[in-house]
Amino acid sequence: MIEHGYTVSGMNCGHCAQSVTEEITALPGVAEVDVDVPAGRVTVRAETALAEEDVRAAVTEAGFTFEGAVDLVP
């Protein structure tokens, strides 16, 4: 599994997290999505590397702003 981290703005509730999770989970190879609403952080575990453009499109489709990829600290 490969872990990807992203910053997303505009989320403020559990429904927001659910919307982002549903859209990103629909991407090929995604196994798990964790959303930390207060931090604006989304962690994605996938079988392969994800194209940032695909994640950006999924977040935008959910109605939020994709700010960018972040490094995950082990």
N, CA, C and O of each residue as an XYZ file, in Angstrom:
296
protein
N       0.834     -1.189      0.000
C       0.000      0.000      0.000
C       0.877      1.250      0.000
O       1.937      1.296      0.625
N       0.409      2.229     -0.702
C       1.072      3.528     -0.746
C       0.167      4.524     -0.035
O      -1.034      4.580     -0.299
N       0.751      5.317      0.875
C      -0.020      6.353      1.569
C       0.228      7.706      0.925
O       1.366      8.082      0.642
N      -0.845      8.419      0.703
C      -0.803      9.759      0.130
C      -1.469     10.701      1.126
O      -2.458     10.335      1.761
N      -0.934     11.904      1.264
C      -1.546     12.904      2.137
C      -1.892     14.156      1.358
O      -1.140     14.583      0.482
N      -3.046     14.746      1.685
C      -3.502     15.937      0.985
C      -4.113     16.920      1.971
O      -4.617     16.529      3.024
N      -4.064     18.184      1.623
C      -4.742     19.217      2.385
C      -5.963     19.657      1.583
O      -5.874     19.943      0.389
N      -7.117     19.704      2.278
C      -8.380     20.079      1.651
C      -9.032     21.146      2.529
O      -9.120     20.971      3.745
N      -9.484     22.235      1.937
C     -10.140     23.273      2.727
C     -11.640     23.297      2.446
O     -12.110     22.832      1.408
N     -12.367     23.852      3.405
C     -13.804     24.000      3.269
C     -14.616     22.942      4.004
O     -15.840     23.045      4.076
N     -13.956     21.933      4.548
C     -14.669     20.886      5.291
C     -14.910     21.358      6.716
O     -14.019     21.937      7.337
N     -16.128     21.111      7.248
C     -16.387     21.515      8.624
C     -17.293     20.549      9.387
O     -17.725     20.860     10.497
N     -17.589     19.376      8.806
C     -18.467     18.441      9.517
C     -18.275     17.016      9.007
O     -17.523     16.770      8.064
N     -18.962     16.098      9.643
C     -18.891     14.699      9.252
C     -19.437     14.453      7.858
O     -18.942     13.589      7.133
N     -20.463     15.216      7.481
C     -21.012     15.057      6.134
C     -19.976     15.465      5.085
O     -19.878     14.841      4.029
N     -19.215     16.499      5.375
C     -18.137     16.924      4.476
C     -17.132     15.785      4.296
O     -16.735     15.465      3.176
N     -16.732     15.184      5.410
C     -15.779     14.075      5.372
C     -16.340     12.915      4.559
O     -15.612     12.288      3.789
N     -17.613     12.629      4.722
C     -18.247     11.535      3.993
C     -18.243     11.821      2.490
O     -17.970     10.921      1.695
N     -18.538     13.039      2.097
C     -18.556     13.402      0.676
C     -17.177     13.235      0.041
O     -17.049     12.674     -1.047
N     -16.147     13.728      0.734
C     -14.780     13.608      0.228
C     -14.385     12.129      0.157
O     -13.790     11.688     -0.826
N     -14.717     11.373      1.193
C     -14.388      9.946      1.223
C     -15.032      9.211      0.062
O     -14.368      8.418     -0.605
N     -16.295      9.452     -0.192
C     -16.999      8.770     -1.285
C     -16.364      9.067     -2.635
O     -16.178      8.157     -3.443
N     -16.032     10.312     -2.888
C     -15.460     10.682     -4.186
C     -14.065     10.087     -4.380
O     -13.754      9.573     -5.454
N     -13.225     10.154     -3.345
C     -11.864      9.627     -3.480
C     -11.874      8.103     -3.527
O     -11.076      7.508     -4.252
N     -12.753      7.466     -2.775
C     -12.845      6.005     -2.778
C     -13.203      5.476     -4.170
O     -12.852      4.347     -4.511
N     -13.887      6.269     -4.960
C     -14.273      5.850     -6.311
C     -13.086      5.802     -7.279
O     -13.210      5.248     -8.370
N     -11.945      6.371     -6.901
C     -10.775      6.339     -7.773
C     -10.193      4.924     -7.807
O     -10.181      4.239     -6.784
N      -9.715      4.481     -8.964
C      -9.140      3.136     -9.081
C      -7.955      2.934     -8.143
O      -7.062      3.777     -8.060
N      -7.962      1.810     -7.445
C      -6.847      1.443     -6.581
C      -6.938      1.938     -5.155
O      -6.130      1.528     -4.321
N      -7.888      2.804     -4.839
C      -7.999      3.348     -3.483
C      -8.596      2.290     -2.561
O      -9.648      1.716     -2.843
N      -7.898      2.048     -1.449
C      -8.341      1.047     -0.487
C      -8.972      1.674      0.749
O      -9.904      1.114      1.326
N      -8.464      2.837      1.157
C      -8.938      3.445      2.407
C      -8.717      4.952      2.361
O      -7.720      5.430      1.820
N      -9.663      5.695      2.938
C      -9.565      7.147      3.023
C      -9.861      7.557      4.462
O     -10.886      7.170      5.023
N      -8.966      8.338      5.056
C      -9.173      8.888      6.395
C      -9.204     10.407      6.279
O      -8.300     11.013      5.704
N     -10.249     11.014      6.828
C     -10.389     12.467      6.762
C     -10.337     13.047      8.173
O     -11.100     12.638      9.048
N      -9.436     13.999      8.387
C      -9.337     14.728      9.642
C      -9.892     16.128      9.356
O      -9.175     17.007      8.877
N     -11.170     16.315      9.658
C     -11.862     17.568      9.316
C     -11.194     18.785      9.958
O     -10.900     19.745      9.246
N     -10.940     18.792     11.287
C     -10.354     19.992     11.892
C      -8.993     20.377     11.295
O      -8.672     21.560     11.186
N      -8.204     19.383     10.913
C      -6.879     19.656     10.351
C      -6.933     19.909      8.846
O      -5.974     20.416      8.265
N      -8.053     19.557      8.216
C      -8.148     19.693      6.771
C      -7.233     18.729      6.050
O      -6.733     19.024      4.964
N      -7.018     17.577      6.657
C      -6.067     16.596      6.134
C      -6.812     15.354      5.663
O      -7.716     14.866      6.342
N      -6.426     14.851      4.502
C      -6.982     13.613      3.968
C      -5.821     12.660      3.702
O      -4.878     13.001      2.988
N      -5.898     11.467      4.280
C      -4.894     10.440      4.056
C      -5.543      9.324      3.254
O      -6.612      8.826      3.605
N      -4.878      8.940      2.170
C      -5.412      7.926      1.271
C      -4.407      6.780      1.177
O      -3.215      7.003      0.964
N      -4.899      5.557      1.336
C      -4.080      4.372      1.129
C      -4.564      3.727     -0.164
O      -5.748      3.436     -0.335
N      -3.608      3.514     -1.068
C      -3.967      2.978     -2.384
C      -2.976      1.897     -2.793
O      -1.849      1.832     -2.302
N      -3.435      1.056     -3.706
C      -2.596     -0.029     -4.209
C      -1.484      0.489     -5.107
O      -0.445     -0.156     -5.241
N      -1.691      1.640     -5.719
C      -0.712      2.239     -6.622
C      -0.626      3.736     -6.351
O      -1.406      4.288     -5.575
N       0.324      4.374     -6.997
C       0.436      5.834     -6.887
C      -0.793      6.465     -7.535
O      -1.295      5.977     -8.547
N      -1.266      7.546     -6.943
C      -2.425      8.262     -7.475
C      -1.968      9.529     -8.182
O      -1.037     10.200     -7.737
N      -2.624      9.845     -9.275
C      -2.344     11.098     -9.976
C      -2.992     12.235     -9.182
O      -4.174     12.172     -8.843
N      -2.216     13.259     -8.893
C      -2.733     14.386     -8.119
C      -3.948     15.022     -8.798
O      -4.869     15.484     -8.124
N      -3.946     15.043    -10.126
C      -5.070     15.631    -10.861
C      -6.368     14.876    -10.583
O      -7.439     15.479    -10.507
N      -6.267     13.545    -10.432
C      -7.454     12.731    -10.162
C      -8.008     13.015     -8.768
O      -9.221     13.101     -8.575
N      -7.109     13.158     -7.806
C      -7.542     13.454     -6.439
C      -8.143     14.862     -6.393
O      -9.170     15.082     -5.751
N      -7.507     15.800     -7.067
C      -8.027     17.175     -7.137
C      -9.443     17.171     -7.716
O     -10.329     17.844     -7.189
N      -9.655     16.428     -8.783
C     -10.974     16.363     -9.416
C     -12.008     15.748     -8.472
O     -13.149     16.208     -8.426
N     -11.623     14.718     -7.724
C     -12.546     14.074     -6.788
C     -12.936     15.034     -5.666
O     -14.106     15.118     -5.295
N     -11.956     15.756     -5.129
C     -12.220     16.711     -4.050
C     -13.114     17.850     -4.565
O     -14.040     18.274     -3.874
N     -12.837     18.329     -5.750
C     -13.644     19.391     -6.347
C     -15.072     18.907     -6.581
O     -16.026     19.645     -6.336
N     -15.220     17.686     -7.048
C     -16.546     17.104     -7.275
C     -17.335     17.024     -5.970
O     -18.557     17.177     -5.965
N     -16.624     16.783     -4.857
C     -17.272     16.716     -3.546
C     -17.653     18.111     -3.040
O     -18.406     18.237     -2.075
N     -17.132     19.156     -3.692
C     -17.508     20.520     -3.326
C     -16.503     21.246     -2.443
O     -16.845     22.225     -1.779
N     -15.256     20.761     -2.437
C     -14.242     21.361     -1.565
C     -13.024     21.773     -2.364
O     -12.925     21.479     -3.556
N     -12.094     22.454     -1.709
C     -10.914     22.980     -2.381
C      -9.697     22.124     -2.063
O      -9.316     21.964     -0.904
N      -9.101     21.584     -3.102
C      -7.870     20.803     -2.994
C      -6.721     21.785     -2.894
O      -6.479     22.556     -3.822
N      -6.008     21.763     -1.773
C      -4.897     22.694     -1.560
C      -3.568     22.113     -2.032
O      -2.678     22.861     -2.435
N      -3.424     20.790     -1.986
C      -2.189     20.164     -2.445
C      -1.806     18.937     -1.668
O      -2.430     18.588     -0.665
N      -0.772     18.290     -2.146
C      -0.231     17.104     -1.492
C       0.643     17.533     -0.323
O       1.246     18.606     -0.350
N       0.710     16.699      0.691
C       1.580     16.956      1.841
C       2.399     15.709      2.124
O       1.971     14.593      1.827
N       3.571     15.902      2.697
C       4.396     14.772      3.107
C       3.821     14.157      4.353
O       3.418     14.864      5.277
N       3.781     12.838      4.382
C       3.322     12.130      5.576
C       4.528     11.789      6.425
O       5.503     11.220      5.933
N       4.461     12.131      7.680
C       5.550     11.855      8.610
C       5.335     10.462      9.180
O       4.274     10.179      9.735
N       6.338      9.582      9.051
C       6.161      8.218      9.560
C       6.037      8.161     11.072
O       5.885      7.080     11.639
